[in-house]
Amino acid sequence: MENIPAIYWMVLVGGVTFFICFVLYQFAMLLKESTGAVKDGRKIIKDAEEIVQSANEIVSEVSGIVKSVKGTVLQINEMVLVPVQKISVSIGLLKSFVEGIKTREEK
């Protein structure tokens, strides 16, 4: 140690100190960037929750509309199709009855 001048020791200690400070600086910058990323992530999650809430409201409204249309279709079915079907069954029975009478007269 007595043979190595003090300037070399100061350069060596300064280099090690610079390296340690550089590593700590890079670590601090990494923490700063990750903090920003976390803030951005929270904002994105909040926006996504709002979008999901809006989508749920839209789905709820569409479900109500579908129920309304389904009720209307069922009412139309009861008011129009069921009587028409009953009339067609009655006409079919009448036709069968008339055909039965015709076949008896022909014999």
C-alpha positions in Angstrom: 0.0 0.0 0.0 2.9 2.3 0.6 3.9 1.8 -3.0 0.6 2.8 -4.6 0.1 6.6 -4.7 -3.0 8.1 -3.1 -4.3 9.4 -6.4 -4.9 5.8 -7.6 -6.8 5.0 -4.5 -8.9 8.1 -4.9 -9.7 7.1 -8.5 -10.5 3.6 -7.5 -12.8 4.7 -4.7 -14.3 7.4 -6.9 -15.0 4.8 -9.7 -16.7 2.4 -7.2 -18.7 5.3 -5.8 -19.7 6.5 -9.2 -20.8 2.9 -10.2 -22.9 2.6 -7.0 -24.5 6.0 -7.5 -25.2 5.1 -11.1 -26.9 1.8 -10.1 -29.0 3.7 -7.5 -29.9 6.3 -10.0 -31.1 3.7 -12.5 -33.1 2.0 -9.7 -34.7 5.3 -8.8 -35.7 5.9 -12.5 -37.1 2.4 -12.7 -39.3 3.1 -9.6 -40.4 6.4 -11.1 -41.4 4.8 -14.4 -43.2 1.9 -12.6 -45.1 4.5 -10.5 -46.2 6.2 -13.7 -47.2 2.9 -15.2 -49.3 2.0 -12.2 -51.1 5.3 -12.4 -51.8 4.8 -16.1 -52.9 1.2 -15.3 -55.3 2.5 -12.7 -56.8 5.0 -15.1 -57.2 2.4 -17.8 -58.9 0.1 -15.3 -61.3 2.9 -14.2 -62.2 3.6 -17.8 -62.7 -0.1 -18.5 -65.1 -0.3 -15.5 -67.1 2.7 -16.8 -67.3 1.0 -20.2 -68.4 -2.3 -18.7 -71.1 -0.4 -16.6 -72.3 1.3 -19.8 -72.4 -2.0 -21.6 -74.4 -3.5 -18.7 -76.9 -0.7 -18.9 -77.3 -1.2 -22.7 -77.8 -4.9 -22.3 -80.4 -4.3 -19.6 -82.3 -1.9 -21.9 -82.0 -4.3 -24.9 -83.3 -7.1 -22.6 -86.3 -4.9 -21.7 -87.0 -4.2 -25.4 -86.8 -7.9 -26.2 -89.2 -8.8 -23.5 -91.6 -6.1 -24.8 -91.4 -7.4 -28.4 -91.8 -10.9 -27.2 -95.0 -10.0 -25.3 -96.3 -8.2 -28.4 -95.6 -11.2 -30.6 -97.4 -13.5 -28.1 -100.4 -11.1 -28.1 -100.4 -11.1 -31.9 -100.2 -14.9 -31.8 -103.2 -15.1 -29.5 -105.2 -12.5 -31.3 -104.6 -13.5 -34.9 -103.0 -16.9 -35.4 -104.9 -18.9 -32.8 -108.4 -17.8 -34.2 -107.1 -18.5 -37.7 -105.9 -21.9 -36.7 -109.3 -22.7 -35.1 -111.1 -21.5 -38.2 -108.9 -23.7 -40.4 -109.5 -26.7 -38.1 -113.3 -26.0 -38.2 -113.2 -25.8 -42.0 -111.2 -29.0 -42.2 -113.8 -30.8 -40.0 -116.7 -29.4 -42.1 -114.9 -30.5 -45.3 -114.4 -34.0 -43.9 -118.1 -34.1 -42.9 -119.2 -33.0 -46.4 -116.9 -35.5 -48.1 -118.3 -38.2 -45.8 -121.8 -37.3 -46.8 -120.9 -37.3 -50.5 -119.3 -40.7 -50.3 -122.5 -42.2 -48.6 -124.7 -40.7 -51.3 -122.5 -42.2 -54.1 -122.8 -45.7 -52.6 
